[in-house]
Amino acid sequence: MFEHFTDATGLALWLPLASAGVIGFSVALYVLMDGFDLGVGILFPGAAKPEWRDAMMVSVAPVWDGNETWLVLGGAGLFALFPVAYATLLPAFYLPLTAMLLALILRGVAFEFRFKTEVHKPFWSASFHVGSVVATFTQGLVLGAFVEGKAIEVGAGHWAWLSPFSVFVGLALLAGYGLLGATWIVKKTEGEMQAWARDVAGRLVAVVAVALVIVSVWMPVMAPEIAARWFAWPNVAMLAPVPIVAGILCVAIFVSLRRGGESLPFYGSFALFLTGYAGLAVSLFPALVPGRYDIWQAASGPSSLSFALVGLGALIPMILGYTLYNYYVFRGKVRLEDVDGYH
């Protein structure tokens, strides 16, 4: 199955693949789960009333810090499982990653302080919004530059991650996380606030659909190997379901929003992100560092991978169990009359 990509066999073949699956799983869950609460922060200034902003923050207060567990797991897992990739990617993206982490810290501080003051509440509201926007935009910058590959070439400069494509991906991710945040608010609220979020989500799904089309055209033009992967026969027939499913999901989200759906737009947005993620994986596989290292070249030795995967195999179900229980406990609506504090 993988003989076109590597000569590795046995554990040397399957352990790096399993490790890449763990990293991919962690990143996907981070994008989905932290994406909607970052989206709530992105939409914060658009809320018409102060109590709406209180309700928005309360809706994510029980889950936001747990959502970031997947970012920690993905980063630590990359260091343990693929140290060559870690050592290559971090120096290439020091500036945007540092900005992202500082923005996440600012956002966390704003979470804690905003409900403890009235005098400085506007400042912490603005901090929550700015932290969310900067964290999202820098994630998009890193993603765009990673796909483009110029920042990870040997001899690339400190600003090689900054390009029209990476900036566009950063802006597109703002719209994508905004969509997740808006559909979360639709799911968690009622009345006028829900109607506002429904209108915002309807606009954002159109923006996201256009952005997906632009990126889908830009990437093959930018990288001939990606064009060959998608448009060579019979690949074009086998991979056609990916953009078709993405288009169907965009329409389904929009129609559900217009018909008063509450949960379907949110889970449909999740599915849309996962479809885009699958398209990205198809475009880059088996590269872990595009243009430099594939999965097998960047992986640790079999003994290190075996040791790490045993620990991760025990840890990930625990995190998933806690996460699912947390969402189950706080599964209800957030009502404006009940918003009187952090939790």
C-alpha positions in Angstrom: 0.0 0.0 0.0 2.8 2.4 0.9 5.6 1.0 -1.3 5.3 4.1 -3.5 6.3 6.3 -0.6 8.9 4.3 1.4 10.9 1.2 1.5 10.2 0.7 5.3 8.5 -2.5 6.4 7.1 -3.9 9.6 7.3 -1.7 12.7 9.5 0.8 10.8 6.6 1.3 8.5 3.6 1.2 10.8 4.9 3.0 14.0 5.6 6.3 12.2 2.2 6.1 10.5 0.5 5.5 13.9 2.5 8.4 15.4 1.5 10.7 12.5 -2.1 9.7 13.1 -1.8 10.7 16.8 -0.4 14.1 15.9 -3.1 14.6 13.2 -5.8 13.6 15.6 -4.6 16.0 18.3 -4.3 18.9 15.8 -7.8 18.2 14.4 -9.4 18.2 17.9 -7.6 21.3 18.8 -8.8 23.1 15.7 -12.4 22.0 16.2 -12.6 22.5 20.0 -10.5 25.6 20.5 -11.7 26.9 17.1 -15.3 27.6 18.3 -14.2 29.4 21.5 -11.7 31.4 19.6 -14.5 32.2 17.2 -16.6 33.4 20.1 -13.8 35.9 20.9 -13.6 37.0 17.3 -17.3 37.8 17.3 -17.2 39.5 20.7 -17.4 43.2 19.5 -20.4 42.4 17.3 -22.6 41.5 20.2 -25.2 44.3 20.6 -25.6 44.2 24.4 -23.2 43.7 27.3 -25.3 40.8 28.6 -24.8 39.1 25.2 -21.1 39.3 25.7 -21.4 37.9 29.2 -23.5 35.0 27.9 -21.0 34.3 25.1 -18.1 34.1 27.6 -20.1 32.0 30.0 -21.0 29.5 27.2 -17.4 28.6 26.7 -16.1 29.2 30.3 -16.5 25.5 31.4 -14.6 24.1 28.4 -12.2 26.6 26.9 -9.1 25.7 28.9 -9.7 22.0 28.5 -9.9 22.5 24.7 -6.3 23.8 24.7 -5.1 20.4 26.1 -5.0 19.2 22.5 -2.6 22.0 21.5 -0.2 20.9 24.3 -0.6 17.2 23.4 0.1 18.0 19.7 3.2 20.1 20.4 4.6 17.6 23.0 3.8 14.7 20.8 5.6 16.3 17.8 8.7 16.7 20.0 8.7 13.1 21.2 7.6 11.3 18.0 9.1 13.5 15.3 12.0 15.4 16.7 13.5 16.2 13.3 10.2 17.9 12.2 10.0 19.7 15.6 13.6 21.0 15.2 12.9 22.1 11.6 9.5 23.7 12.1 9.9 25.7 15.3 12.9 27.8 14.2 11.0 28.6 10.9 7.9 29.8 12.8 9.3 31.3 16.0 7.8 34.7 15.5 4.2 33.7 14.6 4.1 30.9 17.2 5.4 33.2 19.9 2.7 35.8 19.0 0.1 33.0 19.1 1.2 31.8 22.6 1.2 35.4 23.9 -2.2 36.0 22.5 -3.6 32.8 24.1 -2.1 33.9 27.4 -3.7 37.4 27.1 -7.0 35.7 26.3 -6.8 33.4 29.3 -6.0 36.4 31.6 -9.0 38.3 30.1 -11.2 35.3 30.9 -10.2 35.4 34.5 -10.3 39.1 35.1 -13.3 40.2 33.0 -15.9 38.9 35.5 -14.1 40.4 38.5 -14.3 44.0 37.5 -16.8 46.5 36.3 -14.5 49.5 35.9 -12.0 47.7 33.6 -14.5 45.4 31.9 -14.3 47.1 28.5 -10.5 46.7 28.6 -10.7 42.9 29.3 -13.4 42.5 26.7 -11.1 44.1 24.1 -8.2 41.9 25.3 -10.4 38.8 24.9 -11.2 39.8 21.4 -7.6 40.8 20.4 -6.2 37.7 21.9 -8.7 35.6 19.9 -8.0 37.4 16.6 -4.2 37.3 16.9 -4.1 33.6 18.0 -6.3 32.7 15.1 -4.6 34.8 12.5 -1.1 33.5 13.5 -2.3 29.9 13.3 -3.5 30.6 9.8 -0.1 32.3 8.9 1.7 29.2 10.1 -0.6 26.8 8.3 -0.3 28.8 5.0 3.5 29.1 5.3 3.8 25.4 6.2 1.9 24.4 3.1 3.8 26.8 0.9 7.1 25.5 2.2 9.3 28.5 1.6 9.8 29.2 5.3 11.2 25.7 5.9 13.6 25.7 3.0 17.3 25.6 4.0 18.6 29.2 4.4 15.1 30.8 4.6 14.9 34.1 6.4 13.1 35.0 9.6 10.2 36.5 7.7 9.9 33.8 5.0 6.6 32.7 6.6 5.0 36.0 5.6 3.5 35.8 2.1 0.3 36.6 0.3 -0.8 33.0 0.6 -0.1 32.7 4.3 -1.9 36.0 5.0 -4.9 34.8 3.0 -5.0 31.6 4.9 -4.9 33.6 8.2 -7.8 35.7 7.1 -9.7 32.6 5.9 -9.2 31.0 9.3 -10.6 34.0 11.0 -13.8 33.5 9.0 -13.7 29.7 9.7 -13.3 30.1 13.4 -15.9 32.8 13.3 -18.3 30.4 11.7 -17.6 27.8 14.4 -18.2 30.5 17.1 -21.4 31.7 15.6 -22.9 28.3 15.2 -21.9 27.5 18.8 -23.8 30.6 19.9 -26.8 29.5 17.9 -26.6 26.1 19.7 -26.2 27.6 23.2 -28.5 30.6 23.2 -32.1 31.7 22.5 -34.1 34.7 21.4 -32.6 37.8 19.9 -29.0 36.8 20.6 -29.5 33.5 18.7 -31.1 35.3 15.8 -28.0 37.6 15.6 -25.7 34.6 15.7 -27.7 32.9 13.1 -27.4 35.9 10.7 -23.7 36.1 11.3 -23.2 32.4 10.7 -25.2 32.5 7.4 -22.8 35.3 6.1 -19.7 33.5 7.3 -20.5 30.2 5.7 -20.6 32.0 2.4 -17.2 33.6 3.1 -15.8 30.2 4.1 -17.1 28.6 1.0 -15.4 31.2 -1.2 -12.2 30.9 0.8 -12.2 27.1 0.3 -12.6 27.5 -3.5 -9.7 30.1 -3.6 -7.3 28.0 -1.5 -8.3 24.8 -3.6 -7.3 26.6 -6.8 -4.2 28.5 -5.3 -2.5 25.4 -3.8 -2.3 23.3 -7.1 -1.1 26.4 -9.0 1.5 27.1 -6.3 2.7 23.5 -6.0 2.8 21.2 -9.1 3.1 18.1 -7.0 -0.2 18.9 -5.4 -1.8 19.4 -8.8 -0.5 16.1 -9.9 -1.9 14.4 -6.7 -5.4 15.8 -7.3 -5.8 15.9 -11.1 -4.0 12.9 -12.4 -6.1 9.9 -13.3 -7.5 8.0 -11.5 -6.9 10.2 -8.5 -9.3 12.9 -9.7 -12.1 10.4 -9.6 -11.2 8.9 -6.2 -10.7 12.4 -4.6 -13.7 14.1 -6.1 -15.9 13.3 -3.1 -13.8 15.7 -0.9 -14.8 19.0 -2.6 -18.3 17.6 -3.4 -18.8 16.9 0.3 -17.5 20.3 1.3 -19.9 22.0 -1.1 -22.8 19.9 0.2 -21.9 20.8 3.8 -21.8 24.5 3.1 -25.3 24.4 1.5 -26.6 22.2 4.4 -25.3 24.6 7.0 -26.8 27.6 5.3 -30.2 25.9 4.8 -30.3 24.6 8.3 -29.6 28.1 9.7 -32.4 29.6 7.6 -34.8 26.8 8.7 -34.1 27.4 12.4 -31.7 24.5 13.1 -29.7 24.8 16.3 -27.3 21.8 16.5 -26.9 20.9 12.8 -25.1 24.1 11.8 -22.5 23.6 14.6 -21.9 19.9 13.8 -22.0 20.6 10.1 -19.3 23.3 10.6 -17.2 20.6 12.4 -17.7 18.3 9.5 -16.7 21.1 7.0 -13.5 21.7 8.9 -12.7 17.9 8.9 -13.4 17.7 5.2 -10.9 20.6 4.6 -8.5 18.9 6.9 -8.8 15.6 4.9 -8.1 17.5 1.7 -5.0 19.0 3.2 -3.8 15.6 4.3 -4.4 14.2 0.9 -2.4 17.1 -0.7 0.6 16.7 1.6 0.9 13.0 2.4 3.4 11.5 3.2 5.3 14.8 3.8 5.6 15.9 7.4 7.8 18.8 6.5 6.9 19.7 2.9 9.9 19.6 0.7 12.2 18.3 3.4 11.1 15.2 5.3 8.4 12.6 5.0 6.8 10.8 8.0 9.4 8.0 8.1 12.5 10.3 7.7 11.3 12.6 10.5 10.3 9.9 13.0 12.1 8.8 16.1 13.4 5.2 16.3 11.1 2.3 16.7 11.8 1.8 20.4 11.1 5.5 21.2 7.9 5.5 19.2 6.7 2.3 20.9 7.4 3.7 24.3 5.6 7.0 23.5 2.6 5.4 21.8 2.0 3.2 24.8 1.7 6.3 27.0 -0.4 8.2 24.5 -2.6 5.2 24.1 -3.5 5.4 27.8 -3.6 9.2 28.0 -5.8 10.1 25.0 -8.8 8.0 26.1 -8.6 9.7 29.5 -8.6 13.2 27.9 -11.5 12.2 25.6 -13.5 10.8 28.5 -13.0 13.9 30.6 -13.8 16.1 27.6 -17.0 14.3 26.7 -18.2 14.3 30.3 -17.5 18.0 30.6 -19.5 18.8 27.5 -22.3 16.5 28.7 -22.5 18.2 32.1 -22.7 21.7 30.5 -24.9 20.7 27.6 -27.8 23.0 28.2 -28.6 26.5 27.0 -27.1 29.7 28.4 -29.9 32.0 29.4 -29.3 35.7 29.9 -31.1 35.9 33.2 -28.8 33.2 34.6 -25.5 34.9 33.6 -24.2 36.2 36.9 -20.5 35.0 37.0 -17.7 33.1 35.4 -19.2 29.6 35.8 
